[in-house]
């Protein structure tokens, strides 16, 4: 396990998070997962990958919402708005799974407490997804709530 990974796990333990160590991926990245819920969304799985060589981590939150084919065009605009609002997080529509997903890359400077920095980044990514979920769901289901079925 990388030092970066261990630093985040110490912070997650200190804050009572439950996570799963997934081991190393094909290119040597440490991989952990955890599930979270917020004000608007429940049970989103967060994948966290650590890249030792570049001293960075990537936070991936997959399947935020499923995209009905008839709503695809409307969601492109919302995804673009989210990308403008959260410049450091990338929202996109996975064309295979037909779902909205988010990635966030974090560079980790060598002279800081990376555990706290990683933890703060994970919490921020979760908050961004929780906020984005409301906007995404509204763009898909607003016509049903407004009586325009």
RAURVEN-V850316 format. One record per residue. N is the residue number from 1. SS is DSSP state (H for helix, E for strand, L for the rest). OMEGA is omega in radians with two decimals (999 if undefined). Layout:
BEGIN
N	SS	OMEGA
N	SS	OMEGA
END
This chain:
BEGIN
1	L	3.14
2	L	3.08
3	H	3.13
4	H	-3.14
5	H	-3.13
6	H	3.13
7	H	3.10
8	H	-3.12
9	H	3.07
10	H	3.13
11	H	3.12
12	H	3.09
13	H	-3.11
14	H	-3.13
15	L	3.03
16	L	3.11
17	L	3.02
18	L	-3.10
19	E	3.09
20	E	3.02
21	E	-3.11
22	E	-3.14
23	E	-3.13
24	E	3.07
25	L	-3.03
26	L	-3.09
27	L	3.04
28	L	-3.14
29	L	2.95
30	E	-3.07
31	E	3.01
32	E	3.08
33	E	2.99
34	E	-3.13
35	E	3.13
36	E	3.02
37	L	-3.13
38	L	-3.12
39	L	-3.04
40	L	-3.02
41	L	3.12
42	L	2.96
43	L	2.98
44	E	-3.14
45	E	3.12
46	E	3.07
47	E	3.13
48	E	-3.13
49	E	3.12
50	E	3.13
51	E	-3.06
52	L	-3.06
53	L	-3.12
54	L	-3.12
55	L	-3.10
56	E	3.04
57	E	3.06
58	E	3.08
59	E	3.13
60	E	3.03
61	E	-3.01
62	E	3.05
63	E	3.11
64	E	2.96
65	E	3.01
66	E	-3.08
67	L	3.02
68	L	-3.08
69	H	-3.11
70	H	-3.13
71	H	-3.05
72	H	-3.11
73	H	3.13
74	H	-3.10
75	H	3.09
76	H	3.13
77	H	-3.14
78	H	3.11
79	H	3.09
80	H	3.10
81	H	3.12
82	H	3.12
83	H	3.07
84	H	-3.11
85	H	-3.12
86	L	-3.01
87	L	-3.08
88	L	3.06
89	E	-3.11
90	E	3.02
91	E	3.08
92	E	3.08
93	E	3.09
94	E	-3.04
95	L	3.10
96	L	-3.13
97	L	-3.05
98	L	3.10
99	E	3.06
100	E	-3.11
101	E	3.13
102	E	3.00
103	E	3.05
104	E	3.11
105	E	-3.11
106	E	3.02
107	E	-3.05
108	L	3.14
109	L	-3.05
110	L	-3.02
111	L	3.13
112	L	3.08
113	L	-3.05
114	H	3.11
115	H	3.13
116	H	3.13
117	H	3.12
118	H	3.14
119	H	3.13
120	H	3.13
121	H	3.13
122	H	3.12
123	H	3.14
124	H	3.11
125	H	3.12
126	H	3.11
127	H	3.11
128	H	-3.14
129	H	3.12
130	H	3.10
131	H	-3.11
132	H	-3.10
133	H	-3.13
134	H	3.14
135	H	-3.14
136	H	-3.13
137	H	3.11
138	H	-3.11
139	H	3.13
140	H	-2.95
141	H	-3.08
142	H	-3.10
143	H	3.10
144	H	-3.13
145	H	-3.13
146	L	3.08
147	L	-3.13
148	L	-3.07
149	L	999
END
